[in-house]
Amino acid sequence: MATASKSFGRWRVDRAQDTLRIGQREFTSRLIVGTAKYPSFEVMQAAHAASGAQMVTVAIRRINLDDKSGKTLLDYIDRNRYTILPNTAGCYSAKEAVLTAQLARELVETDLIKLEVIGDSQTLYPDTRETLAAAAELVRDGFTVLPYIIDDPVACKQLEELGCAAVMPLAAPIGSGLGVCNPYSIRIIKERANIPVIVDAGVGTASDAAIAMELGVDAVLMNTGIAAAQEPVLMAEAMKRAIEAGRLAFLAGRTEKRLYANASSPMRDLITVEKN
């Protein structure tokens, strides 16, 4: 939880207290980043550092264990610096996702899993029924489950009731860069949730990240928005600052929107100036 204290006449957020808690883990960064689509592993490493992220997600089914160099993607991630969040990208059924999660637990030695069960190959929208089925089984198996799901308040509440550690509603289709397409659904999901809400998929630039955080969500996960930028490292730093700015703006509380003007200097009690 964030706490505020007054210092030198200004309010500030105690960053040490404003943490993201997922299961038994705590993070000071509210940005989660991916590992795909980078021009090289070296660029990926530099972008991760610039983002300030403490958690990175890895598609287990895309790790090449037969690389001739003897190295895999995991060798380019500092486990002392980053928490790895394996994901079940590429799965189209609950059975497939559960098996992938179990393989991830053995390979990465973690109970964390980002659950993805895709229902349509063109939009990459999640299959809600299969996601719920997989989530229930993984929770029973002791996983800390973070499911990728449509921006549906009902589905998100059902996943919470199953015991998921967080819910990850999409902002827009994966890799689309369209930003937050339905902020009203995201707000409803956040208002009803008793677990972290992490916006996942569709964030294309820093303003998208800030808008998501201003809605009150707990974190944002992104990959393409950074990795596919012309300058991924520079975009990673921009995203870091946008997440921080959006969080502070949410905590500060924005001014009310009005249809008509509202003078910064109230008209009443003004000193009347008379002409000679």
The 8 nearest C-alpha neighbors of each residue, nearest first, counted from 0:
[[1, 17, 16, 18, 2, 19, 20, 13],
 [2, 0, 17, 16, 13, 12, 3, 18],
 [3, 1, 13, 12, 16, 0, 4, 17],
 [4, 2, 12, 11, 13, 10, 1, 5],
 [3, 5, 11, 10, 6, 12, 2, 13],
 [4, 6, 10, 9, 8, 11, 7, 3],
 [5, 7, 8, 9, 10, 4, 11, 3],
 [8, 6, 9, 5, 10, 11, 4, 3],
 [7, 9, 6, 5, 10, 11, 4, 3],
 [10, 8, 6, 7, 5, 11, 4, 3],
 [9, 11, 5, 4, 6, 3, 8, 12],
 [10, 12, 3, 4, 9, 5, 13, 6],
 [13, 11, 3, 14, 2, 1, 4, 10],
 [12, 14, 15, 16, 2, 3, 17, 11],
 [15, 13, 17, 16, 12, 1, 18, 27],
 [14, 16, 13, 17, 18, 27, 1, 12],
 [17, 15, 14, 1, 13, 18, 0, 2],
 [18, 16, 1, 14, 0, 15, 13, 27],
 [19, 17, 27, 26, 16, 20, 25, 0],
 [18, 20, 26, 25, 27, 29, 21, 217],
 [19, 21, 25, 24, 18, 22, 26, 23],
 [22, 20, 24, 164, 23, 25, 19, 165],
 [21, 23, 164, 24, 20, 143, 25, 165],
 [22, 24, 21, 25, 20, 143, 164, 26],
 [25, 23, 21, 22, 20, 26, 19, 82],
 [26, 24, 20, 19, 18, 21, 23, 27],
 [27, 25, 19, 28, 18, 20, 24, 53],
 [26, 28, 18, 19, 29, 17, 25, 15],
 [29, 27, 26, 30, 52, 53, 51, 19],
 [30, 28, 218, 27, 219, 19, 31, 217],
 [31, 29, 219, 52, 28, 218, 220, 32],
 [32, 30, 220, 54, 52, 55, 219, 221],
 [33, 31, 55, 221, 222, 220, 56, 30],
 [34, 32, 222, 56, 55, 35, 221, 57],
 [33, 35, 57, 56, 43, 222, 32, 36],
 [34, 36, 37, 33, 222, 226, 223, 57],
 [37, 35, 226, 227, 38, 223, 34, 222],
 [36, 38, 226, 39, 35, 43, 42, 227],
 [39, 37, 36, 42, 40, 226, 43, 227],
 [40, 38, 42, 41, 37, 43, 36, 44],
 [39, 41, 43, 42, 44, 75, 37, 38],
 [40, 42, 44, 39, 43, 45, 75, 38],
 [43, 41, 45, 39, 44, 40, 46, 38],
 [42, 44, 40, 46, 41, 45, 37, 47],
 [43, 45, 41, 47, 42, 46, 40, 48],
 [46, 44, 42, 48, 47, 43, 232, 49],
 [47, 45, 232, 49, 43, 48, 44, 235],
 [48, 46, 44, 50, 45, 49, 43, 52],
 [47, 49, 45, 46, 50, 51, 44, 52],
 [48, 50, 46, 236, 47, 51, 235, 232],
 [51, 49, 235, 236, 239, 47, 52, 48],
 [50, 52, 49, 48, 239, 53, 28, 47],
 [53, 51, 50, 30, 28, 54, 31, 47],
 [52, 54, 81, 82, 28, 51, 80, 26],
 [55, 53, 82, 81, 31, 52, 83, 84],
 [56, 54, 32, 83, 33, 31, 84, 82],
 [55, 57, 84, 33, 85, 83, 32, 86],
 [56, 58, 85, 86, 59, 34, 84, 33],
 [59, 57, 86, 61, 60, 88, 85, 87],
 [58, 60, 61, 62, 57, 85, 86, 103],
 [61, 59, 58, 62, 88, 87, 89, 99],
 [62, 60, 59, 58, 63, 57, 88, 89],
 [63, 61, 59, 60, 64, 72, 71, 58],
 [64, 62, 65, 66, 61, 71, 72, 60],
 [63, 65, 66, 62, 71, 70, 69, 67],
 [66, 64, 63, 67, 69, 71, 70, 68],
 [67, 65, 68, 69, 64, 63, 70, 71],
 [68, 66, 69, 65, 70, 64, 63, 71],
 [69, 67, 70, 66, 71, 65, 64, 63],
 [68, 70, 67, 66, 71, 65, 64, 74],
 [71, 69, 68, 74, 66, 72, 67, 64],
 [72, 70, 73, 74, 63, 64, 62, 66],
 [71, 73, 74, 75, 62, 70, 76, 40],
 [72, 74, 71, 75, 76, 70, 62, 77],
 [75, 73, 72, 71, 76, 70, 77, 78],
 [74, 76, 73, 72, 77, 40, 44, 71],
 [77, 75, 73, 74, 78, 81, 72, 44],
 [76, 78, 80, 79, 81, 75, 74, 73],
 [77, 79, 81, 80, 76, 82, 83, 73],
 [80, 78, 77, 81, 82, 76, 53, 83],
 [79, 81, 77, 78, 53, 82, 76, 54],
 [82, 80, 53, 54, 78, 79, 77, 83],
 [81, 83, 54, 53, 55, 78, 84, 80],
 [82, 84, 55, 54, 56, 85, 81, 57],
 [83, 85, 56, 55, 111, 112, 57, 113],
 [86, 84, 57, 112, 56, 58, 113, 83],
 [87, 85, 113, 58, 112, 88, 114, 57],
 [86, 88, 115, 114, 96, 99, 90, 58],
 [89, 87, 115, 90, 86, 58, 60, 116],
 [88, 90, 87, 91, 117, 60, 116, 115],
 [89, 91, 116, 96, 88, 95, 92, 87],
 [92, 90, 117, 116, 118, 89, 95, 93],
 [91, 93, 95, 94, 90, 129, 116, 96],
 [92, 94, 133, 129, 96, 95, 97, 132],
 [95, 93, 97, 92, 96, 98, 133, 129],
 [94, 96, 92, 98, 93, 97, 90, 99],
 [97, 95, 99, 93, 98, 90, 94, 87],
 [98, 96, 100, 94, 99, 95, 93, 133],
 [97, 99, 101, 95, 100, 96, 102, 94],
 [100, 98, 96, 102, 101, 97, 87, 103],
 [101, 99, 103, 97, 102, 98, 96, 104],
 [100, 102, 98, 104, 103, 99, 97, 105],
 [103, 101, 99, 105, 100, 104, 106, 98],
 [104, 102, 100, 106, 101, 105, 107, 99],
 [103, 105, 108, 101, 109, 102, 107, 106],
 [104, 106, 102, 108, 103, 107, 101, 109],
 [105, 107, 103, 104, 108, 102, 109, 59],
 [108, 106, 104, 109, 103, 105, 83, 85],
 [109, 107, 104, 105, 106, 110, 103, 111],
 [110, 108, 104, 111, 107, 105, 103, 83],
 [109, 111, 142, 143, 104, 112, 108, 141],
 [112, 110, 143, 109, 84, 142, 144, 85],
 [113, 111, 144, 85, 86, 114, 84, 145],
 [112, 114, 86, 145, 146, 85, 144, 84],
 [113, 115, 146, 87, 86, 112, 145, 147],
 [116, 114, 87, 147, 88, 117, 146, 113],
 [115, 117, 91, 90, 125, 130, 126, 92],
 [118, 116, 125, 91, 126, 123, 124, 119],
 [117, 119, 126, 125, 124, 91, 116, 123],
 [118, 120, 123, 121, 124, 122, 117, 125],
 [119, 121, 123, 122, 118, 117, 124, 91],
 [122, 120, 123, 119, 124, 118, 172, 117],
 [121, 123, 124, 119, 120, 172, 173, 118],
 [124, 122, 120, 119, 121, 117, 125, 173],
 [123, 125, 122, 119, 117, 118, 126, 172],
 [126, 124, 117, 118, 116, 148, 127, 123],
 [125, 127, 118, 117, 129, 128, 116, 130],
 [128, 126, 130, 129, 125, 131, 148, 154],
 [127, 129, 131, 130, 126, 132, 93, 133],
 [130, 128, 93, 132, 131, 126, 127, 92],
 [131, 129, 127, 133, 132, 128, 116, 134],
 [132, 130, 134, 128, 129, 133, 127, 135],
 [131, 133, 129, 135, 130, 134, 93, 128],
 [132, 134, 93, 130, 136, 135, 131, 129],
 [135, 133, 131, 137, 136, 132, 130, 138],
 [134, 136, 138, 132, 133, 137, 161, 131],
 [135, 137, 139, 133, 134, 138, 140, 132],
 [138, 136, 140, 134, 139, 142, 135, 133],
 [139, 137, 142, 141, 140, 135, 136, 134],
 [138, 140, 136, 137, 141, 135, 142, 134],
 [139, 141, 137, 138, 142, 136, 135, 101],
 [142, 140, 138, 139, 137, 143, 110, 144],
 [141, 143, 110, 138, 137, 144, 140, 111],
 [144, 142, 111, 110, 164, 112, 22, 141],
 [143, 145, 163, 112, 164, 142, 146, 113],
 [144, 146, 113, 165, 166, 114, 164, 112],
 [147, 145, 114, 166, 113, 167, 148, 144],
 [148, 146, 167, 115, 168, 114, 145, 166],
 [149, 147, 168, 125, 167, 146, 169, 150],
 [148, 150, 168, 151, 169, 125, 124, 147],
 [151, 149, 168, 169, 184, 148, 185, 152],
 [150, 152, 149, 154, 153, 155, 184, 188],
 [153, 151, 188, 155, 154, 156, 187, 150],
 [152, 154, 156, 155, 151, 157, 188, 158],
 [155, 153, 157, 151, 156, 152, 158, 127],
 [154, 156, 152, 158, 157, 153, 166, 151],
 [157, 155, 159, 153, 158, 154, 152, 160],
 [156, 158, 154, 160, 159, 155, 153, 161],
 [159, 157, 161, 155, 156, 160, 163, 154],
 [158, 160, 156, 163, 162, 161, 157, 155],
 [159, 161, 157, 162, 158, 156, 163, 155],
 [162, 160, 158, 159, 135, 163, 157, 134],
 [161, 163, 159, 160, 138, 164, 158, 135],
 [162, 164, 144, 159, 165, 158, 161, 145],
 [163, 165, 22, 144, 143, 145, 21, 194],
 [166, 164, 195, 145, 194, 163, 196, 167],
 [165, 167, 196, 146, 145, 155, 197, 168],
 [166, 168, 147, 197, 198, 199, 146, 148],
 [169, 167, 150, 148, 149, 198, 199, 147],
 [170, 168, 199, 200, 171, 149, 150, 198],
 [169, 171, 179, 201, 200, 180, 178, 198],
 [170, 172, 201, 169, 200, 180, 177, 179],
 [173, 171, 201, 175, 200, 122, 174, 123],
 [174, 172, 200, 201, 175, 171, 123, 122],
 [173, 175, 223, 201, 176, 172, 200, 224],
 [176, 174, 201, 177, 172, 173, 171, 203],
 [203, 177, 175, 201, 202, 178, 174, 224],
 [178, 176, 175, 201, 171, 203, 202, 179],
 [179, 177, 202, 207, 201, 176, 203, 180],
 [178, 180, 170, 181, 182, 171, 207, 211],
 [181, 179, 171, 170, 178, 182, 177, 201],
 [180, 182, 183, 179, 184, 185, 170, 150],
 [183, 181, 185, 184, 179, 186, 180, 214],
 [182, 184, 186, 185, 181, 187, 188, 214],
 [185, 183, 187, 186, 182, 181, 188, 150],
 [184, 186, 182, 188, 183, 187, 189, 150],
 [187, 185, 183, 189, 184, 188, 214, 190],
 [188, 186, 190, 184, 189, 185, 191, 183],
 [187, 189, 152, 185, 191, 186, 190, 192],
 [188, 190, 186, 192, 187, 191, 196, 185],
 [189, 191, 187, 188, 192, 186, 193, 185],
 [192, 190, 188, 189, 187, 193, 156, 152],
 [191, 193, 189, 194, 190, 188, 156, 195],
 [192, 194, 191, 195, 159, 189, 190, 196],
 [193, 195, 165, 192, 164, 196, 159, 166],
 [196, 194, 165, 217, 197, 166, 193, 21],
 [197, 195, 166, 216, 217, 165, 167, 189],
 [198, 196, 218, 167, 219, 217, 216, 199],
 [197, 199, 219, 167, 168, 169, 170, 220],
 [198, 200, 169, 220, 167, 168, 219, 170],
 [201, 199, 173, 169, 170, 171, 202, 221],
 [200, 202, 171, 176, 175, 178, 170, 173],
 [203, 201, 178, 176, 207, 200, 224, 204],
 [204, 176, 202, 224, 178, 201, 177, 207],
 [203, 205, 207, 206, 224, 202, 208, 238],
 [204, 206, 238, 208, 241, 207, 237, 209],
 [205, 207, 209, 208, 204, 210, 241, 203],
 [208, 206, 178, 210, 205, 209, 204, 202],
 [209, 207, 205, 211, 206, 210, 242, 241],
 [208, 210, 245, 241, 206, 212, 211, 242],
 [211, 209, 213, 207, 212, 208, 206, 245],
 [212, 210, 208, 214, 209, 213, 207, 216],
 [211, 213, 245, 209, 214, 246, 215, 216],
 [212, 214, 249, 245, 210, 215, 211, 248],
 [215, 213, 212, 211, 216, 186, 210, 249],
 [214, 216, 213, 212, 249, 217, 189, 211],
 [217, 215, 196, 212, 218, 214, 197, 189],
 [216, 218, 196, 195, 197, 215, 29, 19],
 [217, 219, 29, 197, 216, 30, 198, 220],
 [220, 218, 198, 197, 30, 199, 31, 221],
 [221, 219, 31, 199, 32, 30, 198, 197],
 [222, 220, 32, 200, 33, 224, 202, 199],
 [221, 223, 33, 224, 32, 225, 226, 34],
 [224, 222, 226, 227, 225, 174, 221, 36],
 [225, 223, 203, 222, 227, 226, 204, 202],
 [224, 226, 231, 223, 228, 234, 235, 227],
 [225, 227, 37, 223, 231, 36, 228, 222],
 [226, 228, 223, 225, 224, 36, 229, 37],
 [229, 227, 231, 230, 225, 226, 224, 234],
 [228, 230, 231, 227, 234, 226, 225, 233],
 [229, 231, 228, 233, 232, 234, 225, 227],
 [232, 230, 234, 228, 225, 226, 233, 235],
 [233, 231, 46, 235, 234, 230, 45, 49],
 [232, 234, 236, 235, 230, 231, 237, 46],
 [235, 233, 237, 231, 236, 232, 225, 238],
 [236, 234, 50, 232, 238, 233, 237, 46],
 [235, 237, 50, 239, 49, 233, 234, 238],
 [238, 236, 234, 240, 235, 239, 205, 241],
 [239, 237, 241, 205, 235, 236, 240, 242],
 [238, 240, 236, 50, 242, 237, 241, 235],
 [239, 241, 243, 237, 238, 242, 244, 236],
 [240, 242, 209, 238, 244, 205, 243, 239],
 [243, 241, 245, 239, 209, 240, 244, 208],
 [242, 244, 240, 246, 241, 245, 247, 239],
 [245, 243, 241, 247, 246, 242, 240, 248],
 [246, 244, 209, 212, 213, 248, 242, 247],
 [245, 247, 243, 249, 212, 244, 248, 213],
 [246, 248, 250, 244, 249, 245, 251, 243],
 [249, 247, 251, 245, 246, 250, 213, 244],
 [250, 248, 213, 246, 252, 247, 251, 215],
 [249, 251, 247, 248, 252, 246, 1, 215],
 [250, 252, 248, 249, 247, 253, 246, 10],
 [253, 251, 249, 250, 248, 254, 247, 213],
 [252, 254, 255, 251, 248, 249, 250, 256],
 [255, 253, 256, 252, 257, 251, 248, 249],
 [254, 256, 257, 253, 252, 258, 261, 259],
 [255, 257, 254, 258, 253, 259, 260, 261],
 [258, 256, 259, 255, 260, 261, 254, 262],
 [257, 259, 256, 260, 261, 255, 262, 254],
 [260, 258, 257, 261, 256, 262, 255, 263],
 [261, 259, 262, 258, 257, 263, 256, 265],
 [260, 262, 263, 259, 257, 265, 264, 258],
 [261, 263, 264, 265, 260, 266, 259, 267],
 [262, 264, 265, 261, 266, 260, 267, 254],
 [263, 265, 262, 266, 261, 267, 269, 268],
 [266, 264, 267, 262, 263, 268, 269, 261],
 [267, 265, 269, 264, 268, 262, 263, 270],
 [266, 268, 269, 265, 264, 270, 271, 262],
 [267, 269, 270, 266, 265, 271, 264, 272],
 [270, 268, 267, 266, 271, 265, 264, 272],
 [271, 269, 272, 268, 267, 266, 273, 265],
 [272, 270, 269, 273, 268, 274, 267, 266],
 [271, 273, 270, 274, 269, 275, 268, 266],
 [274, 272, 271, 275, 270, 269, 268, 266],
 [273, 275, 272, 271, 270, 269, 268, 266],
 [274, 273, 272, 271, 270, 269, 268, 266]]
